[in-house]
Amino acid sequence: QVYYCWWEYSKPPGRFWPTFVTRLTSMAAEIVIHRDDVVKEGWLVKQSKHLKDWRRRWFVLTPQYLCSFKSQGEYRNPTEHIRLRDCSTVKSADEDTGKDNSFRVDSPGRVFYLIADTNTDKEAWIGHIGRMMVRPTVMTDDTEFQ
């Protein structure tokens, strides 16, 4: 059984919005990232889920996902992905990991620990991920509640 989900957003002038293609099967999800959707990309070291080993991966940040790949330039079938709308926190984690330039992304059920090459790069990743995590708020007229 295969399900296709398309996310398309209007493209206001001067603003590029993502179009993602996701194919869901009973076993796994396929995420395809369009190059125009990339907000930031680069090498980070991540802690593996089960063995807790540190592995160098190519990360790609989009408005919806933070994805890891084994090789630079890949945009299909990430080794892991984090749905940013589900995340609660992104912050420095040098004390948590005992490693310089580390940061964490907290999602339901898992904390992802990542290490950048430099402090400047770490702060850039934290800033970009944090901006993608921010959810728009809906403004209402106060008179509605009176």
Contacts in CASP RR format, 6 or more apart in sequence:
PFRMAT RR
TARGET T0000
AUTHOR 0000-0000-0000
METHOD contacts of the structure
MODEL  1
QVYYCWWEYSKPPGRFWPTFVTRLTSMAAEIVIHRDDVVKEGWLVKQSKH
LKDWRRRWFVLTPQYLCSFKSQGEYRNPTEHIRLRDCSTVKSADEDTGKD
NSFRVDSPGRVFYLIADTNTDKEAWIGHIGRMMVRPTVMTDDTEFQ
1 25 0 8 1.000
1 26 0 8 1.000
2 23 0 8 1.000
2 24 0 8 1.000
2 25 0 8 1.000
3 23 0 8 1.000
3 24 0 8 1.000
4 21 0 8 1.000
4 22 0 8 1.000
4 23 0 8 1.000
4 24 0 8 1.000
5 22 0 8 1.000
5 24 0 8 1.000
6 19 0 8 1.000
6 20 0 8 1.000
6 21 0 8 1.000
7 18 0 8 1.000
7 19 0 8 1.000
7 20 0 8 1.000
7 22 0 8 1.000
7 64 0 8 1.000
8 17 0 8 1.000
8 19 0 8 1.000
9 17 0 8 1.000
9 18 0 8 1.000
9 19 0 8 1.000
10 17 0 8 1.000
11 17 0 8 1.000
16 36 0 8 1.000
16 37 0 8 1.000
17 63 0 8 1.000
18 34 0 8 1.000
18 36 0 8 1.000
18 37 0 8 1.000
18 62 0 8 1.000
18 63 0 8 1.000
18 64 0 8 1.000
19 34 0 8 1.000
19 37 0 8 1.000
20 31 0 8 1.000
20 32 0 8 1.000
20 33 0 8 1.000
20 34 0 8 1.000
20 37 0 8 1.000
20 62 0 8 1.000
20 64 0 8 1.000
20 65 0 8 1.000
21 32 0 8 1.000
22 29 0 8 1.000
22 30 0 8 1.000
22 31 0 8 1.000
22 32 0 8 1.000
23 29 0 8 1.000
23 30 0 8 1.000
24 30 0 8 1.000
30 76 0 8 1.000
30 77 0 8 1.000
31 65 0 8 1.000
31 67 0 8 1.000
31 76 0 8 1.000
31 77 0 8 1.000
31 78 0 8 1.000
31 81 0 8 1.000
32 75 0 8 1.000
32 76 0 8 1.000
33 60 0 8 1.000
33 62 0 8 1.000
33 65 0 8 1.000
33 67 0 8 1.000
33 75 0 8 1.000
33 76 0 8 1.000
34 75 0 8 1.000
35 75 0 8 1.000
37 62 0 8 1.000
37 63 0 8 1.000
38 60 0 8 1.000
38 61 0 8 1.000
38 62 0 8 1.000
39 61 0 8 1.000
39 62 0 8 1.000
39 63 0 8 1.000
39 128 0 8 1.000
39 132 0 8 1.000
40 60 0 8 1.000
40 61 0 8 1.000
40 124 0 8 1.000
40 125 0 8 1.000
40 128 0 8 1.000
41 58 0 8 1.000
41 59 0 8 1.000
41 60 0 8 1.000
41 61 0 8 1.000
41 73 0 8 1.000
42 58 0 8 1.000
42 59 0 8 1.000
42 60 0 8 1.000
42 72 0 8 1.000
43 56 0 8 1.000
43 57 0 8 1.000
43 58 0 8 1.000
43 59 0 8 1.000
43 72 0 8 1.000
43 117 0 8 1.000
44 56 0 8 1.000
44 57 0 8 1.000
44 59 0 8 1.000
44 68 0 8 1.000
44 114 0 8 1.000
44 115 0 8 1.000
44 116 0 8 1.000
44 125 0 8 1.000
45 54 0 8 1.000
45 55 0 8 1.000
45 56 0 8 1.000
45 57 0 8 1.000
45 114 0 8 1.000
45 115 0 8 1.000
46 54 0 8 1.000
46 55 0 8 1.000
46 57 0 8 1.000
46 59 0 8 1.000
46 68 0 8 1.000
46 80 0 8 1.000
46 112 0 8 1.000
46 113 0 8 1.000
46 114 0 8 1.000
46 115 0 8 1.000
47 53 0 8 1.000
47 54 0 8 1.000
47 55 0 8 1.000
47 97 0 8 1.000
47 112 0 8 1.000
47 113 0 8 1.000
47 114 0 8 1.000
48 54 0 8 1.000
48 55 0 8 1.000
49 80 0 8 1.000
49 110 0 8 1.000
54 115 0 8 1.000
57 68 0 8 1.000
57 69 0 8 1.000
57 70 0 8 1.000
57 79 0 8 1.000
58 68 0 8 1.000
58 69 0 8 1.000
58 70 0 8 1.000
58 71 0 8 1.000
58 72 0 8 1.000
58 73 0 8 1.000
58 74 0 8 1.000
59 66 0 8 1.000
59 67 0 8 1.000
59 68 0 8 1.000
59 69 0 8 1.000
59 114 0 8 1.000
59 125 0 8 1.000
60 66 0 8 1.000
60 67 0 8 1.000
60 68 0 8 1.000
60 69 0 8 1.000
60 75 0 8 1.000
60 78 0 8 1.000
61 67 0 8 1.000
61 125 0 8 1.000
61 128 0 8 1.000
61 129 0 8 1.000
61 132 0 8 1.000
62 132 0 8 1.000
63 84 0 8 1.000
63 132 0 8 1.000
64 83 0 8 1.000
64 84 0 8 1.000
64 85 0 8 1.000
64 132 0 8 1.000
65 78 0 8 1.000
65 81 0 8 1.000
65 82 0 8 1.000
65 83 0 8 1.000
65 84 0 8 1.000
66 81 0 8 1.000
66 82 0 8 1.000
66 84 0 8 1.000
66 105 0 8 1.000
66 112 0 8 1.000
66 129 0 8 1.000
66 132 0 8 1.000
67 78 0 8 1.000
67 80 0 8 1.000
67 81 0 8 1.000
67 82 0 8 1.000
68 78 0 8 1.000
68 79 0 8 1.000
68 80 0 8 1.000
68 81 0 8 1.000
69 75 0 8 1.000
69 78 0 8 1.000
69 79 0 8 1.000
70 79 0 8 1.000
80 112 0 8 1.000
82 105 0 8 1.000
82 107 0 8 1.000
82 112 0 8 1.000
83 107 0 8 1.000
84 129 0 8 1.000
84 132 0 8 1.000
84 133 0 8 1.000
85 133 0 8 1.000
85 135 0 8 1.000
86 107 0 8 1.000
86 108 0 8 1.000
87 105 0 8 1.000
87 106 0 8 1.000
87 107 0 8 1.000
87 129 0 8 1.000
87 133 0 8 1.000
88 106 0 8 1.000
88 107 0 8 1.000
88 108 0 8 1.000
89 104 0 8 1.000
89 105 0 8 1.000
89 106 0 8 1.000
90 103 0 8 1.000
90 104 0 8 1.000
90 105 0 8 1.000
90 106 0 8 1.000
90 126 0 8 1.000
90 127 0 8 1.000
90 129 0 8 1.000
90 130 0 8 1.000
90 133 0 8 1.000
91 103 0 8 1.000
91 104 0 8 1.000
91 126 0 8 1.000
92 102 0 8 1.000
92 103 0 8 1.000
92 104 0 8 1.000
92 122 0 8 1.000
92 126 0 8 1.000
93 102 0 8 1.000
93 103 0 8 1.000
93 104 0 8 1.000
93 113 0 8 1.000
94 100 0 8 1.000
94 101 0 8 1.000
94 102 0 8 1.000
96 102 0 8 1.000
96 104 0 8 1.000
96 113 0 8 1.000
97 113 0 8 1.000
97 115 0 8 1.000
99 115 0 8 1.000
100 115 0 8 1.000
100 119 0 8 1.000
101 115 0 8 1.000
101 116 0 8 1.000
101 117 0 8 1.000
101 118 0 8 1.000
101 119 0 8 1.000
101 121 0 8 1.000
101 122 0 8 1.000
102 113 0 8 1.000
102 114 0 8 1.000
102 115 0 8 1.000
102 116 0 8 1.000
102 122 0 8 1.000
103 113 0 8 1.000
103 114 0 8 1.000
103 115 0 8 1.000
103 116 0 8 1.000
103 122 0 8 1.000
103 125 0 8 1.000
103 126 0 8 1.000
104 111 0 8 1.000
104 112 0 8 1.000
104 113 0 8 1.000
104 114 0 8 1.000
105 111 0 8 1.000
105 112 0 8 1.000
105 114 0 8 1.000
105 129 0 8 1.000
106 112 0 8 1.000
114 125 0 8 1.000
115 122 0 8 1.000
116 122 0 8 1.000
116 124 0 8 1.000
116 125 0 8 1.000
END
